Amino acid sequence: MKDGSLIAWLLEHSGPAIRYRTAAELLDPRPSPQELARVSQELEQSPLVQGWLANVGLSTGDTDLHGSKRTCFENAAGKLTQLGCHRGMAGYDARMAPFRRWLAEQVERPSRGLWFAYYGTLVAAALARGGYRDRAIVQVASRRLEELYGFTKEKSYDLYIPQDTYPGFPKAFRRRPLISPEISGPGGLRIPVIHDILLLAARYDDLSEEERARADTVIAYILEPAYQRLPNGYGVVKGEGRHYYGHGWDVKLPGFFGYDALGPESATLVQRSELLARFPAARGHPWFGEGLAHLEGFRTPQGAYAFPREYLRESEGYWVSGYVMGLEQDRRSKRALEVESTFWMLRIKRSAGMLGQNPCPDRTTVGRAP
């Protein structure tokens, strides 16, 4: 099947999440606003979305921003946008409102510090992915891009200092390197974390030509073998006094050194391929082309795709680590795996500007239940 036929097949056989995202993101030309509103309402009313909406508290005090539980903001918000939730969807807007207010308040504080750079970026990225364009989101994105560009343009991968540089280094961190204070200043880590890339990707269409070039510099930095060989999870940062903290969320790319021995990191292969596809520096890198060829190897005789289940896992864990990739309500069938795999493959191609220009399927099928 060609891309156009696959799109029609997805609309016929998928559940509300893939049906909405296919209509909104893959059809060319786009459906009418009335048709999109119909499939959007179907998505919002689905048990899958309602369950994940309930994981987000109605105040920032009800929800941890960071953590591996499904009730932590980073996982629930990530999953909701992955399912297709967006600005203008009433239930989603209500759940995101406290975090929009929190970000607006925090971004204006005179002393934000290292951890706001992390948590603020995490929240800004989630909101930007949902289609919000608040002033606070733009401020966070601009500050982080300036910080990251200033460091990554120098192509330095010398990030660490001896653990005994300061007294009282914790025994619990002995196996993790100590990050230089030149890297972990009050503006946050000067090297990118995964939430930085999520934020840049979500705002990419709104960036100026100069900002896009700077974003590509950041992406080129993580596409160097020297970066991909850095210790997993970056390491430890020194806080005030004798306080030390672990700081992770590096941007490692599964398959960078070959696809023959993919381990647990295979869970992020599809997610990070789709994420990086937005950036020209990534699209032109061998890692992306080889990854696309690898995924093409899972094409079925009928012309759809069926990735290994570990590429689209659904379990307790971090959204950014690929633990909650499911898009269908009932994932037990072979058809569900094919529908999800095919959507992700077409979404990667769309992000990379590689999706074939095909006639739009019969519009009367767009909002119809399968």
N, C-alpha and C positions, 0 to 999 in steps of 0.2 A: 504493500500500500504506500502511496505517496503521502506527503504531509497533509494535503487537503483531505484525503480519505481518512487518515488517522484522526484528524480533528473531528470529522463527522462521526467516526466510530466512538470517540471519547464522549461526545455529546449524547450518543444513544445509550452507552453502556455504563456510564459513571454515575456516582452519587452526587449530592448537592455541591460539595466542595470543588471537585474537579470540573463538574459541569459549569459552575460559575466562573472559575478561573480560566477554563478553556474559552468560554464566551467572551470574557473581559480581556484576556491577554493573548489569545492565539488566533482568534478569528480576524480575518482581513478581507473586507472592511469590517469594522466593529458593528455589533448589533445596535439596534435603536435603543435610546434611553429607556423606553418602556420595557423592552425585552430584558435588558440588563437589570432593571428594577425588579422584574419578576423572578429571575433566578437568584438575585441577591436576597430577596425576601425568603425564598426557599432555603437558601443557605443559612440565614440567620435563625430560622425556625427549626433547623435540623438538630437532632439530639446531640450530635458530635460537637457542634458549636455551642449549644446551650450548656453542655457539660464543662467545656473549657472556659466559658464565660464565668461560670460559678467558681472557678479556681482563682479568679482575680477579686480581691477584696474591694469594697466600696470606699475604702480610705487607705492611704499609704501605710497606716499603722496596722492594717489587717493583713498585709502581704509583705513577705520578705522580698527585697529586690533581687537578691542573689542566693542561689542554693540549687540543690538537685531535685527538690520536690516539685511536683506538678503545680503546687499552689504558689511557688515563687514567681515573681513577676517576669523574670527573664524567660522562663520556660512557657508560662501561660500566654504571655504577650507574643512570644515568638511563634508558638503554635497557632494562635488565632490568626495572625497575618498569613501564616503558611496555608491555613484553610481558606483564606480569601477575605477575612474580615477587614473592613475599611472604614474610613471616615464617612459619616453620614448614615451608618448603620446604628440605629438607636441604642440597642443593648450594648454594643461595642463602645460607642461614644460615652455612655454612662460609666462603664468600667475604666475607661482611659482618662476620664476627666480629672480624678485626683492626682494622677501622675503628671498630667500636663500642668496642673497648678504647682505641684511640688517642684518640677523642673524650672518653671518661671521664677519661683521664689529663690531657689538655690543658685541659679545662675547669676543673680544680682548680688549675692553676698560677697563682701570684699575679700574674705579669706576662704577660698574653697578647698584648697589642698589637694594632695595626691589622690585621696579616695573619691572626691567628687569627680575628678577627671575620669575615674573608672565607672562609678555608678551613674554619673550624669550622662556619660557616653552610652552606657547600657540602655538607659531610659530613652534618651534622644533617638537612638537607633531604632528601638521598638516602635516609638511613635511615628518616626519618619516612614517606616515600612508600612504603617497603617494609613499613610496618606496625609498626615498632619504637617503643616508648614508653619508652626508657631515660631515667633521670633526667638524664643529660647532654644529651640532645636537648631535654628540657623546659627545662633551664637556658639553653641557647643561645637557644631560641625566646623565652623570657621576657625575656632581656637585650636581644635585638635588637628586640623589640616595644617595650620601654620606650624604647630609644634612638631608634627611628624615630618613635614617637608624639610624643615630646618635641619633635622637630624639625618633623615634617610638619604638626602642628596649627597652626603659625605661618604656614603657606602662604608661606614665603619661597623664592624661586627665584634669589636673589642668591648664587651659589655661588663666585664666582671673585675672584681678586686679580691684580694685574699680575705678569707673569712676572719682572720685575726686582726684585720685593720682596726676594728673597734673592739672594746671589751664586751664580754657577755654574750657572744654569739650562741644561740640556743642549740643544745645537743640534738634536738628533734629535727633541725634543719641541716645537719652536718653533710648530708648527701646532696644538698642543693647549693648551687653557687650564689655568691653575694653580688647583687647588681650594684654597679658603681652609682654613687649619688649624682654623677653627671647625667645618668640615664633616667633616674627616678626623682626628678625635682617636683616642686609644688604644682606644676602644670600637668603632672601625670607622667607615666612612662613616655619617653621620647621615641620609643619603638612601638609599632602598631600592635594592638590586641584585636581579637576577632570582632569585637563590637565597633571598633573604628572602621573596619572594612564594611561591616553591615551598614553603618551610618553613611559612609561615602557612596556606597552602591545605591542606597535608598534615595539619596539626594542628587545622584549623578545628573539627571536631566535638568536640574536647576542650577548646576555649577556653571561658572563662566569658563571660557576657553582656557584661561590661565589656571583656574582652579582644577580643571580636568587634567591639565598637564602636570600639575603638582600631585594630584591623586595618582597619576600613572607612575610618578617617581616613587611614591610610597609602595605601590604594587610591585614595581621592578625590584625594590629592596627585598621583599619577601620571596621573590622568585630566584634569588641567588642561592647556589648550593651552600654557601657559608651560612646563610640564614636557616635553611632547612636542616642544617646539622647542629644548630644550637640546642642546648639541653631542653627537653620537653618541659613546658610550663615556666620558661624563663628562669625563675629562681626566687631569691629572697631580697626584699627591700628593707632598709633600716628606717625605722620611724624615729620619734622623739625619744631621747634618753636611751634606755636599754631595750626598747621595743623593736621587734623584727616581725615581718609579715611575709607570708608566701604570696607571690604574684604570678599568675599564669595567663592563660588564654592567648597563647601565641597562635600564629596562623600557619600551622603545618599543613602540608598538602599531600594527601594520600597518593601513592603512586609516583611521587617525585623521583624516587630512585628505582622505579620499576614496579610492575604490577604482579610479578611472580610470587611475591611473598607478602601480600597485604595481610595485615593483622587486624586488631580491633579498630584501627584508624579507618578501615574501609567504610565504617558507618558515616563518615563525613564526606566521602568521595562525591556523591551526587550533589549534596548540599553545597559544597565548596566549588564544585565545577560550575554550578548555576550562578553562584555568587560572583566568582571571578570573571565569568563570561562577559560581564558588563564593561570590563576595562580593556582597552586596546593593548596595554602592555602584557596582559595575561593571554589574550586571544592569540597574540603573535608568538607566544612562548611554546617550546616543545611539550611542556607538561600538559598544556590544554589540549593540543592536537592529539597527543598520545592517549590522553584520558578519554577524549571523544571516540577515538578508534576502539579503545577498550570497551566502552559502553555499547558501541555499535555491534560488538561481538555477541551481544545478548538479544539480537533480533530473532523473532520467532519465524517459523515457516510462513505464517500468515502476514508477516510484515509489521507486527507490533513489537513490543519489547517486553522482556521478562528478566529483570535484574535478580541477582541472588538476594534472598531475603535479608541477609545481613547488611545489604546496602540501603535497605528501607526499613530499618528496625523500628519497633514501637514498644518502649518499655520505660520504666522509671529512670530518669537521668536528665542530664543537661540537654536542652534543645540545641545549643550551639555545637554539641558533640555528636549530633545526629541520632539521639536516642528516641526522638518522637517524630519520625518522618511520615507516618501514616496519613493518608488523605481520605480513605474510605471507612465507612462505619463498620462494615463486616469485612475483615481482611483475611478470612480463612480460605477463600476460594482462589483457584488459579486465575480466574478472571480478574479478581481484585488486584493481584500482583501485576498482571499485564496492564491494567488500566493505570495504576499508579506509575509503573515504570515508563509507559508510553508518554504519559503527561510530563514527567520530569525530563525525558529526553527532548521532547518538543519545546519545553520551557528553556532548557539549556540552549537549544538552537535559536530560539527567539531572542534570548538575552545576548547571544553572540551575533545577531543579525544574519543568521544562516537559515532561517525557516523559509521554505519555499513559498513563493507567491501563488496561491491556489484560489480557485473560486470558492466563495463562501457556501457552506452547505445550506440546505433548505432552512430558512430562518424559523419556520414553524416548529422545528424540533428543538430549538434552543432552550425554551423554558418548560419543556414537557418532561415529566418524570419518566425514567427508563422503564 
